[in-house]
């Protein structure tokens, strides 16, 4: 018993660490990553009964139309698919907004002639009602059904699951399955968590054809015969592309994600979570059985047994995944690692020194966690800077724009009384003030002349696009970057965009970056203008105090840059 006690203590501590981390949600992201890795390693699989018709960049080039397309285009596409013998047509395009009545009627009648379709929406009344062509009562006569297009994301916006019902409205996948006569078991969706999408592979693993090829009769009709066809956006500018577990570095079109969800529903949800008791038994086994090998083996032998046991468990998890069962990996492996480490320490203990040695190990573990946290913080900062530089590089004339904005924002924030830590965070966050320009076409972003009113409206969307890209983060730095991206074009007098807020309703960070951004833009050459001198730019900042800029911040900035009459612009020039 004297020798057994340290090993039992090791098991208890390992179990406590795993349970505590699991309850705090600290393991969720790592477990999601392990599932993603399994998807990436699994070979692509076929989905011969599905085809995606993608509204891609080629479509915009071929048709010469702006988004949204006239609904007669979709009417013609539905007619083409019906003539080709498509089994089911899914329109992953929202038709709830008002349109030309003749356009609506053309699409409505085309769907009627095709024998119905599944029509997507992301807006419901919470009780299953929708406003597609005025509501379900108008869809019933043509055999169509409205369905929810919403897909739940988890960490980092990755879409791994889908629901069968959203706010009382069936999801697209569930609606298609029911039209195909396949029973959708609500109990298998784990409530709001949803069921795994059994992805067939990475982007375009499901056969994909351009919308313009279908519309202009270049696509072989045979590819649609007897197939379920999903029509939806894939052009990045339409902002319906998402990371998936199969290839997180390559975004997948929303229509293809829906097609994968449809395949999953039609095939009875073949990829499912293992029962909860599997994870419990695995954690208990790794927490206690593994360290107890130290009773009979040397520390090195016990470590080898632990590594072998962990490797066997990973292999079992892989085999289970290939056969449709998702077994948790991170918690059992963490239990094995912690218990092995503590067990190794326990093997060196005597009873009189046990408490001190465990305390020392905890301190080492805490230091390792701090070191890992510091590494992650450094990685986050590097990613933010590189992303900002990637956006900056789309316009060669801007040079080191983000570095200058960061320095100017930091100096003005400190002058305004912001503490050192928050000012430094603003310096980092300001790098992403224009991240939404990723979504702006080069033809607009790099246009040498004045933008048309329509082009200007597109350009203004970079604020909301940037905020959307950064939304939902738990990182204080990314949350600040979201605020800056959204509000740095608001004006003190309420005449800015995107929301026209005024005065101190504009967050301080947004007001600071607004001054610095305009100053740097004035002092930089652009395709449509030459650079101003610092003196001219400071005069413009002073002139716009109280209209464009927070008057107090504008005065501080002018004083900061002007000094004793000599503009200190060297750091920002």
N, C-alpha and C positions, 0 to 999 in steps of 0.2 A: 504493500500500500504506500510505503514511504517513497518508492520509486515511481509508482503509477500516478501519484498526485500531480506532479508537474505536467505530465502529458495530458491528463484530463483537463487541467487548467488551460493548456494550450488550445485544446479543442473548444472549450467554453469561450475563450477570448476570440478565436477565429469565428465562431458562430455569432458572437456579439458584434464583431466588426461587420460581418456580412449583413446581418439583420438591420443594424443601424444604417449602413450605407444604402440598403435597399429601401428602407422606410423613408429615408431622406431624398430618394429619387436620384442618388448619385450614380447608380449603376445603369439607369435607363439608356442614356446616350451610348454607353459602351455596348450594351446588349443589342441596341439597334444597329450599331456598327458591325457586330458579329453576324447579324442576320444579313446585312448588306454584303459582307464578305462571302457568305455562303451563296447568295444570289450570283455574285460576280464569278465565283468559281464553277457554278453549275452550268453545264453546256446549254446553249439555246435550244428551245423546243418549238415544235410547230404549232400553228393555229390556222389550219388550212381553211376553216370556215369563216374567217374574218378578213376584211380589207379596210384600210383607212384611206379616205380621200382627204388629202391635206391641202389647206389653204396656205400655201407656202410662198416664199419670195418669188419663185418662178411664176406662180399664179398672178401676182400683182404685176409682174413685168409683161406677161402675156396678155392680160385682160385690160391693162391700163386704167384700172378703176381704183378709187380710194375706198377704204373701209369706213362704214359697213357697205357691202355690196347691195345693189338693188335685189329685192327678193325674187324677181323674175329669174335671176341667175340660179338661185337655189331651186326654183320651180323647174328650170330646165335640167338641172342636175338630177332631181328626183325622177323626171321623165326618162332621162337617159338610163338611170339605174333600173327603173321599172321595165323598160324595154329590154334591158340586158338580162332580166330575170333575177334581180336581187331578191333574196329571201326576206330580208328585213332592212329597213333604212333608219339610221339614227342620225339626227341633226344636232350635233353638239355645238349649236350656234343659238344664241338667245334671240327670240322674236317677241319679247314682251313690250318693247318700245313702239311708239306710234310710227306708222309708215304710210306711204301712199296707198289708199284703199285698193287701187287696181293692182299694185304690186302684191299686197296681201292676198287678194282674191286669186291671183295667178298661182301663188304658192299653195294656198288652201286647196284649190281644185286639183293641182298636180298631186298633192298628197292623197286626195280622195281617189283619184284614178289609180294611184299606186297601191291602194288597199290599206292605207294608213302608214304611220311612222311613229317613232319615239322622238319627242321634241324636248330639248333641254332648257332648263331655267335654273338660276341661282337665287330666285326670289319667290318666296312662298308667304302665305299668311300665317304660318305656324300650325295650321290645321289641315294641311294637305291641299289647300287651294292655290291656284296660280293664275297668271294673267296672259298665258300664251294664247293668242288669237281670242282674247276676252275670257278665257277660262275653259275648264274641262268640258262644260256643257256644249261648247262649240266644237270641241275636238271629237266627241263621241260619234256624231253623225258621219265622220269621215274615217272612223276606225283608228284615230291617232290617240296618243296618250302623252301627257306631260310628265316629265321626270326631273328629279333634282340632279344637277351636275356637280354639286359640291363634293370635294374629296378631302378627308381629314389629313393634315400633315402632322408630323411629329417633330423631332428636332431638326434644325437647319432647313425646314421646309420640305423634307423628303416625304414623298407620298408612298406609303407602304400598305395602306389598308383602304377599305371602302365600306360603306354602310348599305343596309338594305332599305332603310327609311330615313328621311331627313325632314324634320318638322312636319311629319304626317304625309309627306310625298315620297313615293318610291324612288330610289336612285335609278340612274340610267341602266346600270347592270341588272338590277332587280326587275325593272320594267321589261327589259328585253327577255330575260329568262321566263317571266310569266307569259309573255306573248308566244314564247316558244314551247309553252306547256311544261316548263321545269319548275318544280316546287322550290321555293326559297324559304329555308328554315330560319326564322328570326332568332332562335335561341343560339345559333352558331355564330352570331355576329358580336358576341361579348358586349352587348349594350352599345354605348356610344363609342367604345374603342374600335369596333368594326372588325372585319375579317381580313386576313392577308390577301392581297392581290398576288396570284400565282403568275408572276411575270414570265412571259415566254422568252425573254432575253432583253437586250438593250434596245436603244432607239432603232426603229424600223425592222425589228425582229418580226413584227406582223407586217405583211405586205402592204406597201404604201404607194399611192399614185397621186400625182398632182391634180388639184381641182381643175386647173385649166386643161389638162389632158382629157379629163372626163367631159368637160364642157365643150371642148372643141373637137370631140370625137377622135382623139388620137389614141385613147386607151382601148385595148382589146376588150370588147364586151364580155368575152368568155371568162375574164377574171372576176366578174361580178356575179355570174350565174350561180344561183343557189347559195350566195354568201350573205352574211350580215355585214353591212357597209356602214362605217361611221364617218361622217363628214365633220371636220372641225379644223381649227386654226393650228398651224405649226410655225408660222413666221414669228421670230422673236419679238418683232415690234408690236404684235397683238397681245403679248404678255400672257400667253397660255402655254408656257413651257416650264417644266418642273424637274428637279432632281428626283431620281428614283433609286431604289436599292441595287438595281442591276448595273448602273454606271453613273455614279454621282457627279462625275466630271462632265458628262454629256447630258444635256437637258432633253427630256422627252416631251413631245407634244401632248396636250391634254386629251386630244382625241384618241391617241394611241394608248394612253393610260386607261381611258374608258373602255377601249377595245380589250385590253388585258383583263379589266374587271369583269367585262361581259363574258369572256372565256371562262374566268374563274367561277362565275355564278352558274353558267350553263353546265359546268362539269362538277357541280356539287361541292364547291369550296375545297379542293383537294389539298390545300396547304393550311394546316391548323396548328394552334398552340397545343403543346403537350399538356396533359392534366397537371394541375398544381402540385399534386403529391410527388410527381417526378422530380421537380426542382427541390422540394423539401428533402426527399431522401438523398438526392445527390449532395446537397449542402451538408447534411448530417454526416454522410459517409466521408466526405472530404475533410470535414472538421475534426472527426474523432478517429476513424479507422486509420487514416494516413499517418497522423502523429504517433499513434500507438505502435506502429511498426518500429519506432525507436526503442521499444522495450527489448526487442530481440536483435536488432541490427545496429551497426555503427551509425554515426551521424551521416556519413557519406552514403552508406547503404540505404538508410531511410530516405535520404534525398533522392536517390535514384529510383526507389519505389514510388515516391511521390510524383516525380516527373513522368514515369511510365504510366501511372494511374491517370494523370491528367491527359496524357497523349491518347490513351485508350478512350477516355471520356469524350475528347474532341472528335475522335474517329466515329464513335457511336452517334454523336450529335450530327455529324455530316451524313452518315448513312440514313439516319432518321429524316433529315431534311430532304434528301434526294427522294425519300419515300413518302413525303408529305407531312412530316411532323417536325415542328419547331421546338427543340429542347433548349431551355436556357443554358448558356455557357458561362457567362461572366461570373455570376454568384458562386457556382461550384468551384471554378478555377481560383477565384479570389480566396475562398475558404481553404482550398488546398495550399495556396501560396502562403497565406497568413499562418495556417496551422503548421506547415512545414518549417517556416522561419521560427515561429515561437517554439515549436517542438525541438528544433536544433539547439535553441538557447536553453530550453528546459533540460535537455540531456546533459548540460554542463553544470546544472544547478545542484546545490545541496539545499536542504529545506530551510536552513537559517538565512540563505541569501536569495531565496526565490522572489520575494516581493521587490527587492532592489533591482534584480536583473530584469524583471518584467517591466519595471518603470524605465530602466535604461533602454530596453527595446522599444517601448512606446515612444520615447524621446527620439530615437533613431527613425522610427516610422514617421513621426510628425515632421522631422527634418526632411525626410525623403518626399513627403507630401508637399511641404513648402517649396522644395526645389522643383518638383514637378509642376506645381502651380505657377512658379516663376517662369518655367520653360513655356507653359501654355500661354501666360500673359505676353511673353516676348513673341511667341508665334502669332498671337492675335494682332499685336501691333505691326508685325511684319506684313501679315496678310492685308491689313487695312492700308498700309503705306503702298504696297504693291498694287492693290486694287485702285487706289487713288491715282497712282502713276499710270496705270493702264488706261484709265479714263482720260487723264491729262495728255497721253501720247497721241490721242486721236486728232489733236490740233497741234501741229508742230510749232506754231508761233507762240504757244503759251509757255514753253520751256519749263522752268521750275516753279510753275504757278502754285502748285499745292504746298511746296515747301515755304514759299513766301507767305501764302495765306496763313499757314500754321504759325509762323513766327510772328506775323503782325497780330493775329488773333490772340496769341499768348501775351504779347506785350500790352495790348489794349485791355485784355481781361484783368491783368495784374494792376494796371492803372485804374481800372474801375472798382478795385477792391476785392476781386475774386481771389480765393486762397490758392496757394501754389499747386496743390494736387489737382484742383478742378481746372485751373488755367492750363496745366500741362495736359489734362484729359481733353480740353477743348482744342489744344494744338494738334493732338492726334486725330480727334474726331473731325476737325475741319477738312482733313484730307479727303473725306467722302462727301463734301458739300455738293459736288456735281456728279455723284455716282450715277444718278438717274440718266445722264446723257448717254449711257450705254444703250438705252432704248431709243435714242434719237437717230434717225437715218443720217448717214454721212452727207447726203445731198442737201440736207438742211443745216447740219452742224458745221459743215465746212463751206457753206455757200459764201462766195466773196462779196456779194451785193446784199442789199436790204431784203429781209424776209417778207414774203407776202403775208397778209393777215392769217391765212390758213396755216402757213408754215410757222408763224409765230405762236399760234395756238398749240401746235404740235411741240414746239420748243419748250413752252411753259410746262408741259407735262413732265419734264425731267424732275421737277420738285416732288410731285406725288409718286412718280415711278421710283425715285431714289428712296423715299420714305417707306414705300411698300417693300422694296428689297431688304431694307434694314429692320423692318418691324418684327415684333415677337421675340426679340433676343432677351436673354437674361443678363447680358453683359452691360454694365453701366456705360461703358465707352460706346458700344454700338447704339444703345438707346439715345445717348447724346448726339451721335452722328445722325440718327433718324430725325431728331428735332432740327438740327442744323440743315439737313438736306431739304426738309419740308418748308422751313420758315425764312431762309436767308434771302428770299426775294420779296418778302413782305415789306411794306413801307410804313413809316411812322404815321403818315396821314391816312392810312387805310386803302391806298390806291394800288397796292402790290398784289402779288398772286402767290399761292393758288387760292387762298381763302379770303383775302382782303381784310385781315385783322389789323388792328391799329394800336399805336401807343405801347404801353407796358403789357398789353395782352400778348404781344409778340415775345416769346422767350428771350431772355438776355443773351443766350448763346447765338440765336439767330440774328439779333440786332448787331452783335459784335462782328460776326462774320460778314454781314451785309456791308458794313463800312469798309472792312479790309478787302473784300472781294471787288467792290467797285473801284477802290483806289488802285489796286493792282491791275484791274482790267484797263483803267484809263492810262496807266503808265506802261502798258504792254502793247506791242503792235498786233493787230488783227488783220485778217484778209480784207476787211472793209474799212480800216483806219490806221493811221500812224500812231505811234506812242506819244502821249502827252509828257511834258516835263513834270517832275514831282511838284514843282511850285504851282503849275496849272491844275494838277489833280487835287492838291490840298485846297486850292481856292474853290474848286467845284464841291468838295466835301463840305466846306464851310457854307457855301451858298445853299446847299440842300439840307442843312441842319433844320430840323423841325418839320420838314416835308417828307423827304425820302428817309432820313436817318434820325435816330434818337439824338436830340440836340445835345444832351450832356455827353454822350459817347463821341459825337462828332467833334465837339470842342476838345475833349481829351485826346482824340486821335491827332488833331491838327497840332496841339501843343506837343504831343509826344514826338511827332515826326519833324516838326519845325524847330524845336529846341530854342536856341537863342538866335534864330533867324537863318540858320543853316540847315536845310532839310537833311535829316538822317535817313536816307533811303538806300544806303549802300547795301544793307542786309536784305533788302527786298527788291533791288533793281535787277 
